Amino acid sequence: MTLDGRNALVTGGASGIGRAICLRLAREGAGVAVLDQNGNGAEETARVISASGRRAVALECDVASGAAVGDAVARARSVLQRVHILVNCAGIGGRLPFTEMSVEAWDRMIAIHLGGTFHSTRAVIDDMLAAGWGRIVNVSSIAALRGGQGLVHYASAKAGMLGFTKALALEVASRGITVNAIACGLIDTPMVRQSPRAEAFLAETARDVPVGRVGRPEDIAAACAYLVSEEAGFVTGQVLSPNGGAYL
C-alpha cells in the first residue's frame, strides 16, 4: 500500500496514536507534517521520520485556533508542498460527572475534537480538490457509539466527528476524496496512563475485551494506513472500530 509521492498532515502526532500513525505513514512512503501542541514531542516524531529517509516537518499548534492551524499548514506546504492526506487525531481526555461539568470544560472538549477537525480539514481541502485525490481520516472513539460514565463532553465531541465524516464524505466523493473515521476502543497511550489508576484500569478492561487485551497505537495506525491507501478508494463515509470485540 505504497504512499510514495503523497504527503500527510497528522494532528496530535507527538505521542500515542498520532505518533504511531505518523511513523506508519512514513514507513509506507509518505512525507509527514507532525502537528501538535507539544512542540518538543512533534520535533521528536519528525526527527525519527527524517532519520528513516522520509521528509518531515514539526508544527507546534493548538488545533482549537483556526488562525493557528492556517499558519501551520502554510509552514507544512513550504516543506512538503501539497497535502494529500489528513489525519485528525489531536485530542484531550478526562472524566467529569455531568453535574460537575463546567462550560469551560465542555467548550474546550468540543473546540479540540470537533473544532480542530473542522479547522484542519478546511485548511487542506483545497490541496486535495486541486489534486483530484485526497484521504481524510478522523480519529474518533468507541465512546461516540456507546457513551461512557463521565464522558458526556468527550462522547459528544467524538460523535460530532462521525457526523462530520459522513456529511463531508457525500460532498467530496465525486472529487476523488474519501472521508472515513476510526472509532477506537481503549488504547494504551500516554494520555490514558496519566491516570493514577491506569495500570489497574487497563488490566480490568482487558479482561472484558474478547481478544484478551486493550489496543495498541499500532493497531489504529494499521487501520489508518489502509484507509488512506489507493486500495481504499471505494471506502468513504465509513466508521471502522478497532476495539477487540468490546463493542459489536
TAQUIKA-V545208 format. One record per backbone hydrogen bond with DSSP energy under -0.5 kcal/mol. NH is the residue of the N-H (numbers start at 1). CO is the residue of the C=O. Records with the same first field share a line. If there is no record, write none. Layout:
NH = CO  CO
//
This chain:
3 = 28
5 = 29
6 = 3
8 = 31
9 = 85
10 = 33
11 = 9  87
12 = 35
13 = 10  35
15 = 12
18 = 15
19 = 15
20 = 16
21 = 17
22 = 18
23 = 19
24 = 20
25 = 21
26 = 22
27 = 23
28 = 24
29 = 26
30 = 25
31 = 6
32 = 55
33 = 8
34 = 32  57
35 = 10  33
36 = 59
39 = 37
42 = 38
43 = 39
44 = 40
45 = 41
46 = 42
47 = 43
48 = 44
49 = 45
50 = 46
51 = 47
52 = 48  49
53 = 50
54 = 49
57 = 32
59 = 34
61 = 36  59
63 = 61
65 = 62
66 = 64
69 = 65
70 = 66
71 = 67
72 = 68
73 = 69
74 = 70
75 = 71
76 = 72
77 = 73
78 = 74
79 = 75  76
80 = 76
81 = 77
84 = 7  82
85 = 7
86 = 135
87 = 9
88 = 86  137
89 = 87
96 = 150
100 = 97
101 = 98
102 = 100
106 = 102
107 = 103
108 = 104
109 = 105
110 = 106
111 = 107
112 = 108
113 = 109
114 = 110
115 = 110
116 = 111
117 = 113
118 = 114
119 = 115
120 = 116
121 = 117
122 = 118
123 = 119
124 = 120  121
125 = 121
127 = 124
128 = 124
129 = 125
130 = 126
131 = 127
132 = 128
133 = 128
134 = 176
135 = 84
136 = 178
137 = 86
138 = 180
139 = 88  137
140 = 138  182
142 = 184
144 = 141
145 = 142
146 = 142
147 = 143
151 = 148
155 = 151
156 = 152
157 = 153
158 = 154
159 = 155
160 = 156
161 = 157
162 = 158
163 = 159
164 = 160
165 = 161
166 = 162
167 = 163
168 = 164
169 = 165
170 = 166
171 = 167
172 = 168
173 = 169
175 = 172
176 = 173
177 = 172
178 = 134
180 = 136
181 = 238
182 = 138
183 = 181  240
184 = 140  182
185 = 242
188 = 215
189 = 187
193 = 189
194 = 191
195 = 192
198 = 195
201 = 197
202 = 198
203 = 199
204 = 200
205 = 201
206 = 202
207 = 203
208 = 204  205
209 = 206
210 = 208
211 = 244
212 = 209
215 = 186
219 = 216
220 = 216
221 = 217
222 = 218
223 = 219
224 = 220
225 = 221
226 = 222
227 = 223
228 = 224
229 = 226
232 = 229
233 = 230
235 = 232
236 = 234
237 = 179
240 = 181  238
242 = 240
243 = 241
246 = 243
//
